[in-house]
Amino acid sequence: MRRRFVIEAVMVATYGHLLVPSRPVDFVLPYSTIMELYDMQAGTDPVMDDPEDDAHVKAKIGELIAFFEDPFNKKKIERALQMPWRQSSPLLLDDRIQFTIVHAVDNAHYGEYFDPIETELLLTSIKLSVPLLSDQFEFQDKLLEAEVPVQVYDIEDFEFAVEQGITAADFEPTSDL
């Protein structure tokens, strides 16, 4: 069974270990995060601090864009964009990695506290009951402060999330009587 995670598309390009999981994974990407890839690729602002790392990540962003622009994948994405909250059919990268694109729609519920991309990520996580993967401590802190009902894993805990994860049952008190 594939483990599912809501994630920003750029994180897939930035963190190479995400593409070599120990178990099959489905990365759920709000469509707006794919559009961000184009801005990052064309922009002059560095994605990474180190120039070599920046060049490498921008090359990976280009590869990811090419993957999404493949005619077969593009058609699946376009179908998902026809209706709010529609999910694409799986876009298979290899036997362990697949992407599901979601036409996420921002609403005002969390809009004052989170930026539009963060809002789409958390709403996608809530709507699909899929945990979030994030590398942004501030975002994780804001999720906790706002008591947003999502499960979030730090990117450094990816392998733990894939292998074991944490379920709601893990939070229930036990009685050792």
KAGI-V542718 format. One record per residue. N is the residue number from 0. RES is the residue in three letters. PHI is phi in radians with two decimals (none if undefined). Layout:
# KAGI-V542718
n=N res=RES phi=PHI
n=N res=RES phi=PHI
This chain:
# KAGI-V542718
n=0 res=MET phi=none
n=1 res=ARG phi=-1.36
n=2 res=ARG phi=-1.53
n=3 res=ARG phi=-1.91
n=4 res=PHE phi=-2.50
n=5 res=VAL phi=-1.50
n=6 res=ILE phi=-2.70
n=7 res=GLU phi=-1.38
n=8 res=ALA phi=-1.02
n=9 res=VAL phi=-1.11
n=10 res=MET phi=-1.18
n=11 res=VAL phi=-1.14
n=12 res=ALA phi=-1.31
n=13 res=THR phi=-1.42
n=14 res=TYR phi=-1.89
n=15 res=GLY phi=-1.04
n=16 res=HIS phi=-1.14
n=17 res=LEU phi=-1.17
n=18 res=LEU phi=-1.59
n=19 res=VAL phi=-2.30
n=20 res=PRO phi=-1.28
n=21 res=SER phi=-1.37
n=22 res=ARG phi=-2.36
n=23 res=PRO phi=-1.05
n=24 res=VAL phi=-2.31
n=25 res=ASP phi=-2.05
n=26 res=PHE phi=-1.58
n=27 res=VAL phi=-1.67
n=28 res=LEU phi=-2.04
n=29 res=PRO phi=-1.07
n=30 res=TYR phi=-0.98
n=31 res=SER phi=-1.05
n=32 res=THR phi=-1.29
n=33 res=ILE phi=-1.23
n=34 res=MET phi=-1.10
n=35 res=GLU phi=-1.06
n=36 res=LEU phi=-1.02
n=37 res=TYR phi=-1.10
n=38 res=ASP phi=-1.11
n=39 res=MET phi=-1.19
n=40 res=GLN phi=-1.20
n=41 res=ALA phi=-1.47
n=42 res=GLY phi=-1.27
n=43 res=THR phi=-1.61
n=44 res=ASP phi=-1.23
n=45 res=PRO phi=-1.23
n=46 res=VAL phi=-1.48
n=47 res=MET phi=-2.12
n=48 res=ASP phi=-1.22
n=49 res=ASP phi=-1.34
n=50 res=PRO phi=-1.02
n=51 res=GLU phi=-1.18
n=52 res=ASP phi=-1.09
n=53 res=ASP phi=-1.08
n=54 res=ALA phi=-1.10
n=55 res=HIS phi=-1.11
n=56 res=VAL phi=-1.14
n=57 res=LYS phi=-1.14
n=58 res=ALA phi=-1.15
n=59 res=LYS phi=-1.15
n=60 res=ILE phi=-1.07
n=61 res=GLY phi=-1.05
n=62 res=GLU phi=-1.12
n=63 res=LEU phi=-1.16
n=64 res=ILE phi=-1.06
n=65 res=ALA phi=-1.06
n=66 res=PHE phi=-1.07
n=67 res=PHE phi=-1.24
n=68 res=GLU phi=-1.51
n=69 res=ASP phi=-0.92
n=70 res=PRO phi=-0.90
n=71 res=PHE phi=-1.14
n=72 res=ASN phi=-1.22
n=73 res=LYS phi=-1.04
n=74 res=LYS phi=-1.11
n=75 res=LYS phi=-1.11
n=76 res=ILE phi=-1.15
n=77 res=GLU phi=-1.06
n=78 res=ARG phi=-1.12
n=79 res=ALA phi=-1.15
n=80 res=LEU phi=-1.38
n=81 res=GLN phi=-1.34
n=82 res=MET phi=-2.59
n=83 res=PRO phi=-1.00
n=84 res=TRP phi=1.20
n=85 res=ARG phi=-1.33
n=86 res=GLN phi=-1.81
n=87 res=SER phi=-1.29
n=88 res=SER phi=-1.17
n=89 res=PRO phi=-1.04
n=90 res=LEU phi=-1.80
n=91 res=LEU phi=-1.51
n=92 res=LEU phi=-1.53
n=93 res=ASP phi=-2.77
n=94 res=ASP phi=-1.24
n=95 res=ARG phi=-1.95
n=96 res=ILE phi=-2.11
n=97 res=GLN phi=-2.41
n=98 res=PHE phi=-2.05
n=99 res=THR phi=-2.14
n=100 res=ILE phi=-1.69
n=101 res=VAL phi=-2.07
n=102 res=HIS phi=-1.46
n=103 res=ALA phi=-1.26
n=104 res=VAL phi=-2.17
n=105 res=ASP phi=-1.18
n=106 res=ASN phi=-2.32
n=107 res=ALA phi=-1.37
n=108 res=HIS phi=-0.98
n=109 res=TYR phi=-2.00
n=110 res=GLY phi=-1.03
n=111 res=GLU phi=-1.34
n=112 res=TYR phi=-1.69
n=113 res=PHE phi=-2.15
n=114 res=ASP phi=-1.29
n=115 res=PRO phi=-1.01
n=116 res=ILE phi=-1.17
n=117 res=GLU phi=-1.03
n=118 res=THR phi=-1.09
n=119 res=GLU phi=-1.14
n=120 res=LEU phi=-1.08
n=121 res=LEU phi=-1.23
n=122 res=LEU phi=-1.15
n=123 res=THR phi=-1.11
n=124 res=SER phi=-1.06
n=125 res=ILE phi=-1.15
n=126 res=LYS phi=-1.08
n=127 res=LEU phi=-1.69
n=128 res=SER phi=0.95
n=129 res=VAL phi=-2.14
n=130 res=PRO phi=-1.15
n=131 res=LEU phi=-1.65
n=132 res=LEU phi=-2.00
n=133 res=SER phi=-2.55
n=134 res=ASP phi=-1.93
n=135 res=GLN phi=-1.81
n=136 res=PHE phi=-1.08
n=137 res=GLU phi=-1.09
n=138 res=PHE phi=-1.11
n=139 res=GLN phi=-1.08
n=140 res=ASP phi=-1.11
n=141 res=LYS phi=-1.11
n=142 res=LEU phi=-1.05
n=143 res=LEU phi=-1.20
n=144 res=GLU phi=-1.07
n=145 res=ALA phi=-1.42
n=146 res=GLU phi=0.94
n=147 res=VAL phi=-1.28
n=148 res=PRO phi=-1.37
n=149 res=VAL phi=-2.26
n=150 res=GLN phi=-1.67
n=151 res=VAL phi=-2.24
n=152 res=TYR phi=-2.03
n=153 res=ASP phi=-1.25
n=154 res=ILE phi=-0.99
n=155 res=GLU phi=-1.22
n=156 res=ASP phi=-1.74
n=157 res=PHE phi=-0.99
n=158 res=GLU phi=-1.12
n=159 res=PHE phi=-1.06
n=160 res=ALA phi=-1.07
n=161 res=VAL phi=-1.24
n=162 res=GLU phi=-1.29
n=163 res=GLN phi=-2.07
n=164 res=GLY phi=1.18
n=165 res=ILE phi=-2.25
n=166 res=THR phi=-1.86
n=167 res=ALA phi=-1.04
n=168 res=ALA phi=-1.10
n=169 res=ASP phi=-1.18
n=170 res=PHE phi=-1.66
n=171 res=GLU phi=-1.35
n=172 res=PRO phi=-1.16
n=173 res=THR phi=-1.99
n=174 res=SER phi=-1.95
n=175 res=ASP phi=-1.72
n=176 res=LEU phi=-1.45
